[in-house]
Amino acid sequence: MRLIRGLHNLHHSQLGSALTIGNFDGLHRGHQAVLRHLRQRAAEQQLATTVMTFEPTAQEYFSPGTAPARLQRLRDKLAMLQELDVNQVHCLRFNQELAALSADAFVRQILVEGLDVRYLVVGDDFRFGKERRGDFAFLQQAGQRYGFEVVSTRTFLEGEDRVSSTRIRQALAEGDLAMAEQLLGRSYRICGRVSPGQQRGRTIGFHTANVRLHRVVSPLKGVFAVRVYGLGSDVLNGVANVGTRPTVDGSYCVLEIHLFDFDSDIYGRHLDVEFCRKLREEKKFESFEALKQQIEFDAEQARTFFSE
């Protein structure tokens, strides 16, 4: 898969693009349906299957304090897009330059001259360009002028409601991991590298692996039974806390994992953490002894879950 970053790295290629544009946060079943359709049309017309996404998102750029939690880091999104047989990803830096680009310039410079778009799939509520003046109707008119077809994404339903990143965030916030899995088409996971922590867990008999979340807001918080991948061929069970650890620090959000029957140095290792069941909300304890007793209870609950 080819990754194109920014505006300056766009070079017109001989192979045109079947393109879709969006944040694709979580790459849920609805996104996957769009990409299947896009791959089919790309194959029919001998085009490159192309995804355009933005870093940061428009909401993060314009309203960082109220932007929704990310389901995925960019790194994880790119890895999954490669698995989904996307030929190229154009990751546009959302900055002042892009925000000031007119809708017409966006179409002409990026879509036509840069990506040679021949087939475009976007949501019918897609807005773009300076002051959000570009919309679906604008794209259809531009398609007639420049010679590319524009179609809207089809609504993908789960029950009577459409599958969306917003629904998945809501399910995760409520601890409904089964619903999140149904919408995603896979269990919810967070990936990251183990970094040194404050090593407070050792003082109460619980070694932990700390993984920075690399996002402003976490889509889920609390204590969970987890499965951990990435430490050899075995899948390890454990209990994890996602939050600010108010008893210990409370200054930033981190994923803290205690692995059962495991005691090795794994600093720097990359973990893939699957969330299996929510056990409780995060809370502040009056003492480390009270925290230790609660972790013992959490671990027992998680062990019972995995033995069922």
Secondary structure by P-SEA (a helix, b strand, c coil): ccccccccccccccccccccccccccccaaaaaaaaaaaaaaaaacccbbbbbbcccccccccccccccccccaaaaaaaaaaacccbbbbbccccccccccaaaaaaccccccccccbbbbcccccccccccccaaaaaaaaaaabbbbbbbcccccccccccaaaaaaaaaacaaaaaaaaaccccbbbbbbcccccccccccbbbbbbbcccccccccccccccccccccbbbbbcccccccccccccbbbbbbbbcccccccccbbbbbbbccccccbbbbccaaaaaaaaaaaaaaaaaaaac
